[in-house]
Amino acid sequence: MELRELSAEQLTEIYHQYMVIDFPQDELKPLERILYTMETGLSCAYGIYEQDDLRGYAVFIVPAGMRYGLLDYLAVLKEYRGTGVGHAFFGLVGDTLSARYPALGGFFIESENIAFAADDRERQIREKRISFYRQNQCLMTTLGSRLFGVDYSILVYYFDRKADVPVTLEDLDVIYAAMFKRHHYESEVHVWDNHNE
């Protein structure tokens, strides 16, 4: 299995064929916004391939020169879920992103906060998602965020397992400041560190 960087045309096709199904409408950015961030260098997208067969895809936000990026979207195509594609992705992603972004030490992952699940079914989905990330060497941080009214727990994936450099609130905040238009950032983005409360 390998990761291949996607062109705007390839991501457009994936967006219409898969992303509109894989993600709830309120979590999916407009295609034009994703393509704009790719064009300006703020984001990049990768396909997870077995030979020429697409198995999944990922979109990252990577502000220039930052120590950390953000895994914005990750999905395995429905027919390949449960076959190890997600685990393979985490085995490949460190080397792939390090080659393109030498200053990058890892990336953040937002996972909807379990404490705010609407019911038991939603709680189980959120717990399963976090469990998947933890099985793949992602670590829970003390950071949290609220974006447009949705509360997230923040995990981090380090490329160098021995680095053990603690992430800071500023590491996360600069990503959001780069991602969102200023008025959205100021009114709809809240970040905190539970360690300091």
N, C-alpha and C positions, 0 to 999 in steps of 0.2 A: 504494500500500500504506500502511496506517496501523496504529498500535498503539492498542488500546483496553483500558482497565483492565477486568479481569474481576471479576464478583461472585463471592461464595462459591458460589452455585448453578452459575454457568458453569464455575468451576474444578472443582467436584465432577464435573460431566459430563465435562470434559476428562480428569480424573484416571482415571475408570473406563473411558473409551473409548480414551485414548491413552497416558497416563503409565505405566500398568501394563505396557504393551507397549514403550514407548520407553526405559525405564530398567530396569536390573537390579534385582531385588527388594532386594538389600542396599544399593542406592544411593537407593532411594525411601522417603522418610519416610511414615509413616502419614498418611492424608488428614486425620484429626482434628488432628494436630499442625500441618499446613500451614494448615488453616482457623483454628486457634487463633492462630497468629502473624499471620494476616491480620486477625482480629478485634481483636487487641491492638495493631495498627499496626506490628508488627515486620517484616512482609513485605507485598508487593503482587505481583499477577500481571497479565500483559498477554497479550492475544491479538494475533497478527499477522494482519491481515485484508486481503483484496483485495475491496473492496466489503463484502458480508456473508458472504464465504467465508473461513472460518478456514484459515490456511495454516501456523500454528505458534503457539508460546506460550512464555512465559518467566515465571519466578518469581524475585523478588529479596528478599534480606534487607537491610533498611535501618534500622539502629538510629537512633533519634531524635537529630538534631543532629550526626551523624557526617559526616566528610569523605568517607568511602567506604562503599559497600554491597558486597554479594556477589551475583553471578549464581548463584542456587542451581540452577535448571534452565533449559535452553534446548533446544527441539526443534522441528524442522520436520516437519510431517506427511509420512508416507512418500511419498505420491504427488507431493509438491512438492519433494522433496529434489533438489538439483542444478539448481534453476531460479532461483537468486538470492534466495530468501526470506531466508536467513541474512544475506547481505550487506545486503539492504534493512533488516533489523532493526537492524544497527549504524548505518545511516544515519539512523535515526529515534530511537533510544533516548536519545541525549544530550539532545535538546530535550524529549522526553517526560518523562524523570525530573527534569531540571532545573526544569521547570515545577512539578512536584509537590513536589520537595525542593530548595529554593534553596541550601541549604548543601552539597549533595552535589557533589563534584568528579569522581566517577567510581565505578567498581566493580571489585572483584576477581573473578577467574575461577580456579577450581581445575581443573587438568587432571592426570590421573593421570601420575605421574612415569615418564618413558620408561625410566629406569635399572632400574625394578622390574617391567618387563613379563615375563610368564611365558614367552613364546615370541616368535618372529618375527612371527607374525600379530598378536598383541597389541601388539607394538612398533610395527608399521605403523599400527594403528588410533590409537594414542596420538600418533604423529608427525603423522598426518593431521589429528587434532583440533587440535593445537597450531598446525600450519601454517594451518588455517582461521582461528583467532583472530588470528594474526600478519598474515594478509592483510587483516584487518579492523581494523588499527591498534591491536591489543592488544599490549602490551609485556611481555616476560618480566621478572620482578623477580628479586631475589636471595633472596626469601622462599620458605619451604617449610612444609608442614604434614603432620602425620600424624594422621588422624582415624579412630578405631576400627580401627587397624592398616593403613590405606591411605595411601600416601605421595603427596603432590600437589606439583606445581610450581605457582607462583602467578603469574598474569599480571594486568595492570591495564589498564583502558580509561579514559582521561581524556576528559571531556566537552570540555574546552578543550585542543586540540592544542598550544597554545603555553604552557600552564601549566608543564609540566615540573617539578612539585613532587614530589620523590622520596617514595615511600610508605615508611612505617616499620613495624617489627614491631608496634608498638602499634596502628597503624591496622587491622591484620588481627586482632590478638588481641581487641580490644574487640568485634568482630563475633562471634567464636566464643563469647566470654563471654556475649553477649546471646542467642545461638542455642540454646545447650545448657543443660540442667539442670546445676546446680552439680557434682553428683557425676560426671556424664559429662564435663564440662569439665575437672575436675581429674584424672580418671583416663584419659581417652581422647583428649584434645586436646593436641597438641604442636606448637609453632610455633618457627621459627628463621629467622635471617638468615645465609645463606651468606657474605655480605660480611664478617661479623664473626667468621668461624671461621678 
